[in-house]
Each structure stands twice: as structure tokens, then as C-alpha cells.
Amino acid sequence: MSSGWWRSERRRRSRSPPPAGSRIDSALRPVEQAGGIVFRGNDRGISILLVTSKKEDGHWIFPKGHIEPGESPEVAALRETSEEAGVDGELLGQAGQPLEFTWGGTRYRVRYFLIRARSETPRTDGRTKEWLPFEEALARLTYDDTRRLLRDARPAMERRDAHDA
């Protein structure tokens, strides 16, 4: 091998990472989002809040969205739940591991948090929202990974709901 190869290889390896916000950085780093698995209890059991997707007609999802600069994932989850569904709640902790996927050529990482609903105000942003019994919410969710997340969160929701009774 020539010494020229070694110099170029050393130079390539010693480069610092791409600057934050650059096109290369954006391609490597997923867009960070946060959302809520929002629930409430009543005499018939646990109800789960689902909203329709803005980007995909007919898809049912948990409220979620981008994490603003300087905002924690927890605060973003509460904000998105309020903005998209008009529900304010108590954040109880992260639900499972972050979900990662690619949509429209962009990589995303979404952290979901378990949120117990406390109050609700009407929304007029064009989205449909529904409170559904657990099993119906499980069937209505569009994506397998969010169904799995909801299934895995059920014991924690039941424990938390029992503490409120």
C-alpha cells in the first residue's frame, strides 16, 4: 500500500462528526419525538385515548410529535397530548423502549410515556379523537409496534388505576 492511502485514511478517520443540523447529520440522526399512551379508568375498566394521524388518512395512533429544542421528552409528551387531543394529564413514566422507524425517507425515534388523564378540553384541529375500551383500542391501533407497547403497558395502567379507586 502506498503511504498516500494511509494519509487519506488517517485524515478520513480523524474528521470530527458532521455539524448538528447539517444534511449529513440529519441523515444519520433520527428525528426525536415523544408521545403519550393516555388512559383513564371508570367503572367499566380502562379507556385508552387514540387520535387520527394527520399524515395518513384513517390511521389511529397515540398523540405524539417533535421534541422542541431545549424541551425534555417528558414535557414534549405532555404538550403533544394537550395540543393534539386537548387532554392534560399526569406523566407516570416511560412506556417501554423507544420505537424507531423510517417514514418518507426520514428516520424517527419516538419515546412514549404513560399518562393518566386529568382534564379535557374540546379540540377543533380537524383530528378525530376517541376514548376506547382497552381491547378496542388495541384492535384500532394501526401499527404492530404500538399495539405491543399498549399490551405491555396494561399492567402498569391497571396498577395505577387501582390506586385511584
DSSP file (Angstrom, degrees, kcal/mol; ACC not computed):
  #  RESIDUE AA STRUCTURE BP1 BP2  ACC     N-H-->O    O-->H-N    N-H-->O    O-->H-N    TCO  KAPPA ALPHA  PHI   PSI    X-CA   Y-CA   Z-CA
    1    1 A M              0   0    0      0, 0.0     2,-0.1     0, 0.0     0, 0.0   0.000 360.0 360.0 360.0 145.5    0.0    0.0    0.0
    2    2 A S    >>  -     0   0    0      1,-0.1     4,-1.2     4,-0.0     3,-0.5  -0.470 360.0-121.4 -82.7 156.5    1.2    3.5   -0.7
    3    3 A S  H 3> S+     0   0    0      1,-0.2     4,-2.2     2,-0.2     5,-0.2   0.765 111.2  66.6 -67.6 -23.3    1.8    6.0    2.0
    4    4 A G  H 3> S+     0   0    0      1,-0.2     4,-2.3     2,-0.2    -1,-0.2   0.890  97.6  52.7 -63.0 -38.9   -0.8    8.2    0.3
    5    5 A W  H <> S+     0   0    0     -3,-0.5     4,-2.5     1,-0.2    -1,-0.2   0.933 108.7  50.0 -60.8 -45.2   -3.5    5.7    1.1
    6    6 A W  H  X S+     0   0    0     -4,-1.2     4,-2.9     1,-0.2     5,-0.2   0.909 109.9  50.1 -61.9 -43.5   -2.5    5.8    4.8
    7    7 A R  H  X S+     0   0    0     -4,-2.2     4,-2.5     1,-0.2    -1,-0.2   0.931 113.3  45.1 -62.5 -44.8   -2.5    9.6    5.0
    8    8 A S  H  X S+     0   0    0     -4,-2.3     4,-2.4     2,-0.2    -1,-0.2   0.883 113.8  50.0 -68.1 -35.6   -6.0    9.8    3.4
    9    9 A E  H  X S+     0   0    0     -4,-2.5     4,-2.4     2,-0.2    -2,-0.2   0.923 112.0  47.7 -66.1 -44.0   -7.3    7.0    5.6
   10   10 A R  H  X S+     0   0    0     -4,-2.9     4,-1.6     1,-0.2    -2,-0.2   0.923 112.9  48.8 -61.1 -44.3   -5.9    8.7    8.8
   11   11 A R  H  X S+     0   0    0     -4,-2.5     4,-0.5    -5,-0.2    -2,-0.2   0.911 111.2  50.1 -63.1 -42.9   -7.4   12.0    7.6
   12   12 A R  H >< S+     0   0    0     -4,-2.4     3,-0.7     1,-0.2    -1,-0.2   0.904 112.8  46.3 -62.0 -42.6  -10.8   10.4    7.0
   13   13 A R  H 3< S+     0   0    0     -4,-2.4    -1,-0.2     1,-0.2    -2,-0.2   0.760 108.8  55.1 -73.7 -24.8  -10.9    8.7   10.4
   14   14 A S  H 3< S+     0   0    0     -4,-1.6    -1,-0.2    -5,-0.2    -2,-0.2   0.503  79.1 117.4 -90.2  -2.3   -9.8   11.8   12.3
   15   15 A R    <<  -     0   0    0     -3,-0.7    -3,-0.0    -4,-0.5    -4,-0.0  -0.336  68.2-118.1 -64.1 144.8  -12.6   14.0   11.0
   16   16 A S        -     0   0    0      1,-0.1    -1,-0.1    -2,-0.0    -2,-0.0  -0.401  42.2 -82.9 -76.7 161.7  -15.0   15.3   13.6
   17   17 A P        -     0   0    0      0, 0.0    -1,-0.1     0, 0.0     3,-0.1  -0.193  60.2 -82.7 -61.4 158.5  -18.7   14.4   13.3
   18   18 A P        -     0   0    0      0, 0.0     3,-0.1     0, 0.0     4,-0.0  -0.292  57.5 -92.2 -61.3 147.5  -20.8   16.4   11.0
   19   19 A P    >   -     0   0    0      0, 0.0     3,-2.2     0, 0.0     6,-0.4  -0.296  50.6 -92.6 -61.6 144.2  -22.1   19.7   12.5
   20   20 A A  T 3  S+     0   0    0      1,-0.3     3,-0.1    -3,-0.1     4,-0.0  -0.311 112.8  21.3 -57.1 135.5  -25.5   19.4   14.2
   21   21 A G  T 3  S+     0   0    0      1,-0.3    -1,-0.3    -3,-0.1     2,-0.0   0.310  91.7 131.5  88.1  -8.6  -28.3   20.3   11.7
   22   22 A S  S <> S-     0   0    0     -3,-2.2     4,-2.7     1,-0.1    -1,-0.3  -0.281  72.7-109.1 -71.2 164.3  -26.2   19.6    8.6
   23   23 A R  H  > S+     0   0    0      1,-0.2     4,-1.7     2,-0.2     5,-0.1   0.889 121.3  48.2 -61.5 -39.1  -27.7   17.4    5.9
   24   24 A I  H  > S+     0   0    0      2,-0.2     4,-1.5     1,-0.2    -1,-0.2   0.934 111.8  49.0 -67.0 -44.9  -25.3   14.6    6.7
   25   25 A D  H  > S+     0   0    0     -6,-0.4     4,-2.8     1,-0.2     3,-0.2   0.911 109.9  52.3 -60.1 -42.6  -26.1   14.9   10.5
   26   26 A S  H  < S+     0   0    0     -4,-2.7    81,-0.3     1,-0.2    -1,-0.2   0.854 108.2  51.2 -63.0 -34.9  -29.8   14.8    9.7
   27   27 A A  H  < S+     0   0    0     -4,-1.7    -1,-0.2    -5,-0.2    -2,-0.2   0.812 116.2  40.9 -72.1 -29.0  -29.4   11.7    7.6
   28   28 A L  H  < S+     0   0    0     -4,-1.5    -2,-0.2    -3,-0.2    -1,-0.2   0.862 108.2  62.7 -86.8 -38.9  -27.6    9.9   10.4
   29   29 A R  S  < S-     0   0    0     -4,-2.8    78,-0.2    -5,-0.2     2,-0.1  -0.707  81.4-126.5 -93.2 135.8  -29.6   11.0   13.4
   30   30 A P        -     0   0    0      0, 0.0     2,-0.4     0, 0.0    78,-0.3  -0.452  30.2-103.2 -74.5 154.0  -33.3   10.2   13.8
   31   31 A V  E     -a  108   0A   0     76,-3.1    78,-2.6    -2,-0.1     2,-0.4  -0.646  40.2-130.5 -72.0 127.8  -35.8   12.9   14.4
   32   32 A E  E     +a  109   0A   0     -2,-0.4    35,-1.8    76,-0.2     2,-0.3  -0.714  34.4 169.8 -88.2 128.9  -36.7   12.7   18.1
   33   33 A Q  E     -aB 110  66A   0     76,-2.8    78,-2.1    -2,-0.4     2,-0.3  -0.886  17.0-156.9-131.1 164.0  -40.4   12.6   19.0
   34   34 A A  E     +aB 111  65A   0     31,-2.5    31,-2.0    -2,-0.3     2,-0.3  -0.988  15.2 169.2-140.8 150.5  -42.4   12.0   22.2
   35   35 A G  E     -aB 112  64A   0     76,-2.2    78,-2.1    -2,-0.3     2,-0.4  -0.923  24.9-112.8-152.3 175.9  -45.9   10.9   22.8
   36   36 A G  E     -a  113   0A   0     27,-2.2     2,-1.0    -2,-0.3    78,-0.2  -0.951   3.9-153.1-124.1 135.8  -48.4    9.7   25.3
   37   37 A I  E     -a  114   0A   0     76,-3.0    78,-2.3    -2,-0.4     2,-0.4  -0.886  38.5-164.0 -94.6  97.8  -50.3    6.5   26.0
   38   38 A V  E     +a  115   0A   0     -2,-1.0    11,-2.4    11,-0.5     2,-0.3  -0.714  15.0 167.8 -96.5 132.5  -53.1    8.3   27.7
   39   39 A F  E     -aC 116  48A   0     76,-2.3    78,-2.8    -2,-0.4     2,-0.3  -0.931  17.5-171.2-139.0 161.9  -55.6    6.4   29.8
   40   40 A R  E     - C   0  47A   0      7,-1.8     7,-3.1    -2,-0.3     2,-0.3  -0.979  18.6-133.8-148.0 151.9  -58.4    6.9   32.3
   41   41 A G  E     + C   0  46A   0     -2,-0.3     2,-0.3     5,-0.2     5,-0.2  -0.791  27.2 160.7-107.2 150.6  -60.3    4.5   34.5
   42   42 A N  E >   - C   0  45A   0      3,-2.2     3,-1.9    -2,-0.3   123,-0.0  -0.854  59.5 -75.4-149.0-173.2  -64.0    4.2   35.1
   43   43 A D  T 3  S+     0   0    0      1,-0.3     3,-0.1    -2,-0.3    -2,-0.0   0.671 129.3  53.5 -66.9 -14.5  -66.4    1.6   36.4
   44   44 A R  T 3  S-     0   0    0      1,-0.3     2,-0.3     0, 0.0    -1,-0.3   0.392 119.3-102.1 -97.7   2.4  -66.2   -0.3   33.1
   45   45 A G  E <   -C   42   0A   0     -3,-1.9    -3,-2.2    88,-0.1     2,-0.4  -0.851  64.9 -14.9 117.7-153.2  -62.4   -0.5   33.2
   46   46 A I  E     -C   41   0A   0     -2,-0.3    88,-1.3    -5,-0.2     2,-0.4  -0.753  51.1-159.3 -97.6 136.3  -59.6    1.3   31.4
   47   47 A S  E     -CD  40 133A   0     -7,-3.1    -7,-1.8    -2,-0.4     2,-0.4  -0.910   7.7-149.8-111.7 144.2  -60.1    3.6   28.4
   48   48 A I  E     -CD  39 132A   0     84,-3.2    84,-2.7    -2,-0.4     2,-0.5  -0.917  11.7-131.0-115.5 137.9  -57.3    4.5   26.0
   49   49 A L  E     + D   0 131A   0    -11,-2.4   -11,-0.5    -2,-0.4     2,-0.3  -0.775  28.9 175.8 -90.5 125.3  -57.1    7.7   24.0
   50   50 A L  E     - D   0 130A   0     80,-2.5    80,-2.5    -2,-0.5     2,-0.3  -0.940   9.0-164.9-123.8 151.4  -56.4    7.4   20.3
   51   51 A V  E     -ED  61 129A   0     10,-2.7    10,-2.9    -2,-0.3    78,-0.2  -0.911  27.2-104.6-128.5 158.4  -56.2   10.1   17.6
   52   52 A T  E     -E   60   0A   0     76,-2.1     8,-0.2    -2,-0.3     2,-0.2  -0.577  41.4-107.1 -80.8 148.8  -56.3   10.0   13.8
   53   53 A S        -     0   0    0      6,-2.4     5,-0.2     3,-0.5     6,-0.2  -0.495  14.3-149.2 -73.7 140.6  -53.0   10.6   12.1
   54   54 A K  S    S+     0   0    0     -2,-0.2     3,-0.1     1,-0.1    -1,-0.1   0.840  98.1  41.4 -73.0 -34.8  -52.5   14.0   10.2
   55   55 A K  S    S+     0   0    0      1,-0.2     2,-0.5     2,-0.0    -1,-0.1   0.740 116.0  45.2 -89.7 -25.1  -50.2   12.4    7.6
   56   56 A E  S >  S-     0   0    0      3,-0.1     3,-1.9     0, 0.0    -3,-0.5  -0.913  82.9-131.4-129.3 106.6  -52.0    9.1    7.0
   57   57 A D  T 3  S+     0   0    0     -2,-0.5     3,-0.1     1,-0.3    -3,-0.1  -0.237  89.1  12.3 -55.9 132.8  -55.8    9.1    6.5
   58   58 A G  T 3  S+     0   0    0      1,-0.3     2,-0.4    -5,-0.2    -1,-0.3   0.473  92.7 129.5  81.7   1.5  -57.6    6.5    8.5
   59   59 A H    <   -     0   0    0     -3,-1.9    -6,-2.4    -6,-0.2     2,-0.5  -0.756  46.5-149.1 -93.6 136.7  -54.7    5.6   10.7
   60   60 A W  E     +E   52   0A   0     80,-0.5    82,-2.1    -2,-0.4    83,-0.4  -0.901  28.9 155.9-108.0 130.8  -55.2    5.6   14.5
   61   61 A I  E     -E   51   0A   0    -10,-2.9   -10,-2.7    -2,-0.5     3,-0.0  -0.825  45.5 -91.3-140.9 173.0  -52.2    6.4   16.7
   62   62 A F        -     0   0    0     -2,-0.3   -25,-0.1   -12,-0.2   -12,-0.1  -0.662  59.4 -90.2 -82.3 150.0  -51.3    7.8   20.2
   63   63 A P        +     0   0    0      0, 0.0   -27,-2.2     0, 0.0     2,-0.3  -0.430  68.5 146.1 -60.4 133.6  -50.8   11.6   20.3
   64   64 A K  E     +B   35   0A   0    -29,-0.3     2,-0.3    16,-0.2   -29,-0.3  -0.980  14.6 153.1-161.5 165.5  -47.1   12.4   19.5
   65   65 A G  E     -B   34   0A   0    -31,-2.0   -31,-2.5    -2,-0.3    15,-0.1  -0.981  45.1 -40.9-178.7-175.8  -44.9   14.9   17.9
   66   66 A H  E     -B   33   0A   0     -2,-0.3     2,-0.6   -33,-0.2   -33,-0.2  -0.251  48.9-121.9 -66.5 147.1  -41.5   16.6   17.7
   67   67 A I        -     0   0    0    -35,-1.8   -35,-0.1     4,-0.0     3,-0.1  -0.819  32.0-131.0 -86.6 122.9  -39.4   17.5   20.7
   68   68 A E    >   -     0   0    0     -2,-0.6     3,-2.3     4,-0.2     8,-0.1  -0.374  36.4 -81.1 -72.7 153.4  -38.8   21.2   20.6
   69   69 A P  T 3  S+     0   0    0      0, 0.0    -1,-0.1     0, 0.0     3,-0.1  -0.319 119.2  12.6 -55.5 131.8  -35.2   22.5   21.2
   70   70 A G  T 3  S+     0   0    0      1,-0.3     2,-0.3    -3,-0.1    -2,-0.1   0.426 102.2 120.8  81.3  -0.5  -34.4   22.6   24.9
   71   71 A E    <   -     0   0    0     -3,-2.3    -1,-0.3     4,-0.0    -4,-0.0  -0.752  60.8-128.0 -98.6 141.1  -37.5   20.5   25.8
   72   72 A S     >  -     0   0    0     -2,-0.3     4,-2.4     1,-0.1     5,-0.2  -0.493  23.9-115.4 -79.9 156.8  -37.4   17.2   27.6
   73   73 A P  H  > S+     0   0    0      0, 0.0     4,-2.3     0, 0.0     5,-0.2   0.874 116.7  55.0 -58.1 -36.5  -39.1   14.2   26.1
   74   74 A E  H  > S+     0   0    0      2,-0.2     4,-1.9     1,-0.2     5,-0.2   0.936 109.8  44.2 -63.4 -47.3  -41.4   14.1   29.1
   75   75 A V  H  > S+     0   0    0      1,-0.2     4,-2.6     2,-0.2    -1,-0.2   0.896 112.5  53.4 -64.8 -39.8  -42.5   17.7   28.7
   76   76 A A  H  X S+     0   0    0     -4,-2.4     4,-3.0     2,-0.2     5,-0.2   0.901 106.7  52.3 -61.6 -41.0  -42.9   17.2   24.9
   77   77 A A  H  X S+     0   0    0     -4,-2.3     4,-2.0     2,-0.2    -1,-0.2   0.920 112.2  45.0 -62.3 -44.0  -45.2   14.2   25.5
   78   78 A L  H  X S+     0   0    0     -4,-1.9     4,-1.9     2,-0.2    -2,-0.2   0.911 114.9  48.4 -65.9 -42.0  -47.5   16.2   27.8
   79   79 A R  H  X S+     0   0    0     -4,-2.6     4,-3.1     2,-0.2     5,-0.2   0.933 111.9  48.1 -63.5 -47.2  -47.5   19.2   25.4
   80   80 A E  H  X S+     0   0    0     -4,-3.0     4,-2.9     1,-0.2     5,-0.4   0.884 110.2  52.4 -63.1 -38.8  -48.3   17.0   22.4
   81   81 A T  H  X S+     0   0    0     -4,-2.0     4,-1.5    -5,-0.2     6,-1.3   0.898 113.7  44.1 -63.1 -40.3  -51.1   15.2   24.3
   82   82 A S  H  X S+     0   0    0     -4,-1.9     4,-1.6     4,-0.2    -2,-0.2   0.929 117.7  43.9 -69.5 -45.7  -52.6   18.6   25.2
   83   83 A E  H  < S+     0   0    0     -4,-3.1    -2,-0.2     1,-0.2    -3,-0.2   0.914 122.4  35.4 -66.7 -44.1  -52.2   20.1   21.6
   84   84 A E  H  < S+     0   0    0     -4,-2.9    -1,-0.2    -5,-0.2    -3,-0.2   0.764 136.2  16.5 -85.5 -25.9  -53.4   17.1   19.7
   85   85 A A  H  < S-     0   0    0     -4,-1.5    -3,-0.2    -5,-0.4    -2,-0.2   0.505  91.3-121.4-127.6  -7.7  -56.1   15.8   22.0
   86   86 A G     <  +     0   0    0     -4,-1.6    35,-3.0    -5,-0.4     2,-0.5   0.780  68.3 133.6  70.6  25.2  -57.0   18.5   24.4
   87   87 A V  E     -F  120   0A   0     -6,-1.3     2,-0.4    33,-0.2    -1,-0.2  -0.937  39.5-164.7-116.1 128.4  -56.1   16.3   27.3
   88   88 A D  E     +F  119   0A   0     31,-2.4    30,-3.0    -2,-0.5    31,-2.0  -0.873  26.2 156.8-104.4 143.8  -53.9   17.3   30.3
   89   89 A G  E     -F  117   0A   0     -2,-0.4     2,-0.5    28,-0.3    28,-0.2  -0.878  44.0 -87.5-154.0-176.8  -52.6   14.6   32.5
   90   90 A E  E     -F  116   0A   0     26,-2.7    26,-2.5    -2,-0.3     2,-0.5  -0.910  37.6-134.0-105.3 121.8  -50.1   13.2   34.9
   91   91 A L  E     -F  115   0A   0     -2,-0.5    24,-0.2    24,-0.2     3,-0.1  -0.647  23.4-179.7 -78.9 125.8  -47.0   11.6   33.5
   92   92 A L  E     -     0   0A   0     22,-3.3     2,-0.2    -2,-0.5    23,-0.1   0.550  51.6 -70.0-105.2 -11.1  -46.3    8.3   35.2
   93   93 A G  E     -F  114   0A   0     21,-0.7    21,-3.0   -19,-0.0    -1,-0.4  -0.715  64.3 -47.4 140.5 169.1  -43.1    7.2   33.4
   94   94 A Q  E     -F  113   0A   0     19,-0.2     2,-0.8    -2,-0.2    19,-0.3  -0.451  46.7-136.9 -72.2 141.8  -41.7    5.9   30.1
   95   95 A A        -     0   0    0     17,-3.1    17,-0.4    -2,-0.1    58,-0.1  -0.866  58.6 -53.8-101.5 103.0  -43.6    3.1   28.4
   96   96 A G  S    S-     0   0    0     -2,-0.8    16,-0.1    56,-0.1     3,-0.1  -0.096  93.1 -32.3  66.5-164.9  -41.2    0.5   27.1
   97   97 A Q  S    S-     0   0    0      1,-0.1    15,-0.1    14,-0.1    13,-0.1  -0.547  76.3 -87.0 -87.0 153.8  -38.2    1.2   24.8
   98   98 A P        -     0   0    0      0, 0.0     2,-0.4     0, 0.0    13,-0.2  -0.292  42.4-126.7 -57.8 144.6  -38.3    4.0   22.2
   99   99 A L  E     -G  110   0A   0     11,-2.6    11,-3.0    -3,-0.1     2,-0.4  -0.786  22.7-161.4 -93.8 137.7  -39.7    2.9   18.8
  100  100 A E  E     +G  109   0A   0     -2,-0.4     2,-0.3     9,-0.2     9,-0.2  -0.972  21.6 146.4-122.7 136.4  -37.6    3.5   15.7
  101  101 A F  E     -G  108   0A   0      7,-1.8     7,-3.1    -2,-0.4     2,-0.4  -0.971  39.5-122.7-156.6 166.0  -38.9    3.6   12.2
  102  102 A T  E     +G  107   0A   0     -2,-0.3     2,-0.4     5,-0.2     5,-0.2  -0.973  28.4 174.1-117.2 132.3  -38.4    5.3    8.8
  103  103 A W  E >  S-G  106   0A   0      3,-2.6     3,-1.6    -2,-0.4    -2,-0.0  -0.987  70.0  -6.4-139.5 126.5  -41.2    7.1    7.1
  104  104 A G  T 3  S-     0   0    0     -2,-0.4     3,-0.1     1,-0.3    -1,-0.1   0.805 129.6 -55.9  60.8  30.2  -40.9    9.1    3.9
  105  105 A G  T 3  S+     0   0    0      1,-0.2     2,-0.4     0, 0.0    -1,-0.3   0.484 115.8 111.2  82.3   2.8  -37.1    8.7    3.9
  106  106 A T  E <   - G   0 103A   0     -3,-1.6    -3,-2.6   -76,-0.0     2,-0.3  -0.915  62.9-133.9-112.9 136.9  -36.7   10.1    7.4
  107  107 A R  E     - G   0 102A   0     -2,-0.4   -76,-3.1   -81,-0.3     2,-0.3  -0.693  25.0-169.5 -87.0 140.3  -35.7    8.2   10.5
  108  108 A Y  E     -aG  31 101A   0     -7,-3.1    -7,-1.8    -2,-0.3     2,-0.4  -0.951  17.3-164.0-128.9 148.5  -37.7    8.7   13.7
  109  109 A R  E     -aG  32 100A   0    -78,-2.6   -76,-2.8    -2,-0.3     2,-0.5  -0.983  16.2-168.1-129.2 120.9  -37.2    7.7   17.3
  110  110 A V  E     -aG  33  99A   0    -11,-3.0   -11,-2.6    -2,-0.4     2,-0.6  -0.937   9.3-161.0-116.5 126.4  -40.4    8.0   19.5
  111  111 A R  E     -a   34   0A   0    -78,-2.1   -76,-2.2    -2,-0.5     2,-0.4  -0.918  13.9-158.1-102.1 124.4  -40.4    7.8   23.2
  112  112 A Y  E     -a   35   0A   0     -2,-0.6   -17,-3.1   -17,-0.4     2,-0.4  -0.818   4.5-161.8-104.3 144.5  -43.9    7.1   24.6
  113  113 A F  E     -aF  36  94A   0    -78,-2.1   -76,-3.0    -2,-0.4     2,-0.5  -0.943  24.1-115.8-124.9 145.6  -44.9    7.9   28.2
  114  114 A L  E     -aF  37  93A   0    -21,-3.0   -22,-3.3    -2,-0.4   -21,-0.7  -0.694  38.0-174.4 -78.9 124.4  -47.8    6.6   30.3
  115  115 A I  E     -aF  38  91A   0    -78,-2.3   -76,-2.3    -2,-0.5     2,-0.6  -0.983  18.8-148.8-129.2 122.9  -50.1    9.5   31.0
  116  116 A R  E     -aF  39  90A   0    -26,-2.5   -26,-2.7    -2,-0.4   -76,-0.2  -0.812  30.3-120.7 -88.9 122.8  -53.1    9.3   33.3
  117  117 A A  E     + F   0  89A   0    -78,-2.8   -28,-0.3    -2,-0.6   -76,-0.2  -0.350  37.8 168.0 -65.1 138.5  -55.8   11.8   32.0
  118  118 A R  E     +     0   0A   0    -30,-3.0     2,-0.3     1,-0.4   -29,-0.2   0.675  63.2   3.1-118.0 -41.1  -56.8   14.5   34.5
  119  119 A S  E     - F   0  88A   0    -31,-2.0   -31,-2.4     2,-0.0    -1,-0.4  -0.974  59.3-154.0-148.7 161.4  -58.8   17.1   32.4
  120  120 A E  E     - F   0  87A   0     -2,-0.3   -33,-0.2   -33,-0.2   -34,-0.1  -0.998   5.8-172.4-143.2 138.7  -60.1   17.5   28.9
  121  121 A T        -     0   0    0    -35,-3.0    -2,-0.0    -2,-0.4     0, 0.0  -0.964  38.0 -97.6-126.9 148.0  -61.0   20.4   26.7
  122  122 A P        -     0   0    0      0, 0.0     2,-0.3     0, 0.0   -36,-0.1  -0.314  37.1-151.1 -63.4 146.3  -62.6   20.3   23.2
  123  123 A R        -     0   0    0    -38,-0.1     3,-0.1     4,-0.1   -39,-0.1  -0.890  18.7-173.4-117.6 149.3  -60.3   20.5   20.2
  124  124 A T        +     0   0    0     -2,-0.3    -1,-0.0     1,-0.1     0, 0.0  -0.113  49.5 115.8-130.9  37.1  -61.0   21.9   16.7
  125  125 A D  S    S-     0   0    0      2,-0.2     3,-0.1   -41,-0.1    -1,-0.1   0.328  89.6-104.2 -91.8   9.0  -57.8   21.0   14.9
  126  126 A G  S    S+     0   0    0      1,-0.3     2,-0.2    -3,-0.1    -1,-0.0   0.285  83.2 120.6  91.0 -12.1  -59.6   18.6   12.4
  127  127 A R        -     0   0    0    -43,-0.1     2,-0.4   -76,-0.0    -1,-0.3  -0.560  59.3-131.1 -84.3 150.9  -58.3   15.4   14.1
  128  128 A T        -     0   0    0     -2,-0.2   -76,-2.1    -3,-0.1     2,-0.4  -0.846  24.5-171.8 -97.1 138.1  -60.7   12.8   15.4
  129  129 A K  E     -D   51   0A   0     -2,-0.4     2,-0.3   -78,-0.2   -78,-0.2  -0.966   2.8-176.0-127.5 148.9  -60.1   11.5   18.9
  130  130 A E  E     -D   50   0A   0    -80,-2.5   -80,-2.5    -2,-0.4     2,-0.6  -0.999  24.9-139.8-145.4 141.8  -61.7    8.7   20.7
  131  131 A W  E     -D   49   0A   0     -2,-0.3   -82,-0.2   -82,-0.2   -92,-0.1  -0.901  36.5-177.6 -93.9 122.7  -61.7    7.1   24.2
  132  132 A L  E     -D   48   0A   0    -84,-2.7   -84,-3.2    -2,-0.6    -2,-0.0  -0.924  32.9-101.5-125.5 146.6  -61.9    3.4   23.6
  133  133 A P  E  >  -D   47   0A   0      0, 0.0     4,-2.6     0, 0.0     3,-0.4  -0.312  49.5-102.2 -56.9 152.5  -62.0    0.3   25.9
  134  134 A F  H  > S+     0   0    0    -88,-1.3     4,-2.4     1,-0.2     5,-0.2   0.882 119.5  45.6 -48.7 -53.7  -58.6   -1.3   26.1
  135  135 A E  H  > S+     0   0    0      1,-0.2     4,-1.8     2,-0.2    -1,-0.2   0.865 113.6  49.7 -63.6 -36.6  -59.3   -4.2   23.7
  136  136 A E  H  > S+     0   0    0     -3,-0.4     4,-2.1     2,-0.2    -1,-0.2   0.893 110.5  50.2 -69.0 -38.9  -61.0   -2.0   21.1
  137  137 A A  H  X S+     0   0    0     -4,-2.6     4,-2.2     2,-0.2    -2,-0.2   0.910 108.4  53.6 -62.7 -41.6  -58.0    0.4   21.2
  138  138 A L  H  < S+     0   0    0     -4,-2.4    -1,-0.2    -5,-0.3    -2,-0.2   0.904 112.4  43.9 -58.8 -42.6  -55.7   -2.5   20.7
  139  139 A A  H  < S+     0   0    0     -4,-1.8    -1,-0.2     1,-0.2    -2,-0.2   0.826 113.6  50.8 -72.5 -32.1  -57.6   -3.5   17.6
  140  140 A R  H  < S+     0   0    0     -4,-2.1   -80,-0.5    -5,-0.1    -2,-0.2   0.794  81.9 104.5 -80.6 -28.6  -57.9    0.0   16.3
  141  141 A L     <  -     0   0    0     -4,-2.2   -80,-0.2    -5,-0.1     6,-0.1  -0.275  64.4-146.1 -55.1 137.1  -54.2    1.0   16.5
  142  142 A T  S    S+     0   0    0    -82,-2.1     2,-0.3     1,-0.0    -1,-0.1   0.871  72.1  61.3 -75.1 -39.1  -52.7    0.9   13.0
  143  143 A Y     >  -     0   0    0    -83,-0.4     4,-1.8     1,-0.1     3,-0.3  -0.740  68.4-140.6-106.5 140.0  -49.1   -0.3   13.8
  144  144 A D  H  > S+     0   0    0     -2,-0.3     4,-2.5     1,-0.2     5,-0.2   0.873 102.3  56.2 -58.3 -41.4  -48.0   -3.6   15.4
  145  145 A D  H  > S+     0   0    0      1,-0.2     4,-1.8     2,-0.2    -1,-0.2   0.853 108.7  46.5 -67.0 -32.5  -45.2   -1.9   17.5
  146  146 A T  H  > S+     0   0    0     -3,-0.3     4,-2.3     2,-0.2    -1,-0.2   0.835 110.5  53.5 -76.7 -31.1  -47.7    0.5   19.1
  147  147 A R  H  X S+     0   0    0     -4,-1.8     4,-2.7     2,-0.2    -2,-0.2   0.927 110.1  48.0 -63.1 -43.5  -50.1   -2.4   19.8
  148  148 A R  H  X S+     0   0    0     -4,-2.5     4,-2.7     1,-0.2    -2,-0.2   0.916 110.6  51.3 -62.2 -43.3  -47.2   -4.3   21.5
  149  149 A L  H  X S+     0   0    0     -4,-1.8     4,-1.4     2,-0.2    -1,-0.2   0.912 111.7  47.1 -60.7 -43.5  -46.4   -1.2   23.5
  150  150 A L  H  X S+     0   0    0     -4,-2.3     4,-0.9     2,-0.2     3,-0.2   0.929 111.7  50.4 -64.5 -45.8  -50.0   -0.8   24.7
  151  151 A R  H >< S+     0   0    0     -4,-2.7     3,-0.8     1,-0.2    -2,-0.2   0.924 111.8  48.1 -56.7 -45.9  -50.2   -4.5   25.6
  152  152 A D  H 3< S+     0   0    0     -4,-2.7     4,-0.3     1,-0.2    -1,-0.2   0.774 109.8  53.2 -67.5 -26.5  -47.0   -4.3   27.6
  153  153 A A  H 3X S+     0   0    0     -4,-1.4     4,-2.1    -3,-0.2     3,-0.3   0.604  83.5  91.2 -84.1 -12.0  -48.2   -1.1   29.4
  154  154 A R  H <X S+     0   0    0     -4,-0.9     4,-2.6    -3,-0.8     5,-0.2   0.892  82.3  51.5 -55.5 -48.0  -51.5   -2.7   30.6
  155  155 A P  H  > S+     0   0    0      0, 0.0     4,-2.3     0, 0.0    -1,-0.2   0.905 111.0  49.0 -58.4 -39.6  -50.3   -4.0   34.0
  156  156 A A  H  > S+     0   0    0     -4,-0.3     4,-2.4    -3,-0.3    -2,-0.2   0.893 111.5  49.6 -65.9 -38.9  -48.9   -0.6   34.9
  157  157 A M  H  X S+     0   0    0     -4,-2.1     4,-2.7     2,-0.2    -1,-0.2   0.912 111.0  49.4 -65.4 -41.8  -52.2    1.1   33.9
  158  158 A E  H  X S+     0   0    0     -4,-2.6     4,-2.0     2,-0.2    -2,-0.2   0.896 111.9  48.4 -65.9 -39.5  -54.2   -1.3   35.9
  159  159 A R  H  X S+     0   0    0     -4,-2.3     4,-1.4    -5,-0.2    -2,-0.2   0.936 114.5  45.6 -63.7 -45.8  -52.0   -0.8   39.0
  160  160 A R  H  X S+     0   0    0     -4,-2.4     4,-0.8     1,-0.2    -2,-0.2   0.887 112.3  50.9 -66.0 -39.4  -52.2    3.0   38.6
  161  161 A D  H >X S+     0   0    0     -4,-2.7     4,-0.9     1,-0.2     3,-0.7   0.885 106.6  54.9 -65.8 -38.3  -55.9    2.9   38.1
  162  162 A A  H 3< S+     0   0    0     -4,-2.0     3,-0.4     1,-0.2    -1,-0.2   0.838 102.3  57.6 -63.9 -33.2  -56.4    0.8   41.2
  163  163 A H  H 3< S+     0   0    0     -4,-1.4    -1,-0.2     1,-0.2    -2,-0.2   0.762 106.2  50.0 -68.9 -24.0  -54.5    3.4   43.3
  164  164 A D  H <<        0   0    0     -4,-0.8    -1,-0.2    -3,-0.7    -2,-0.2   0.697 360.0 360.0 -84.5 -20.3  -57.1    6.0   42.2
  165  165 A A     <        0   0    0     -4,-0.9    -1,-0.2    -3,-0.4    -2,-0.1   0.502 360.0 360.0 -68.7 360.0  -60.1    3.9   43.1
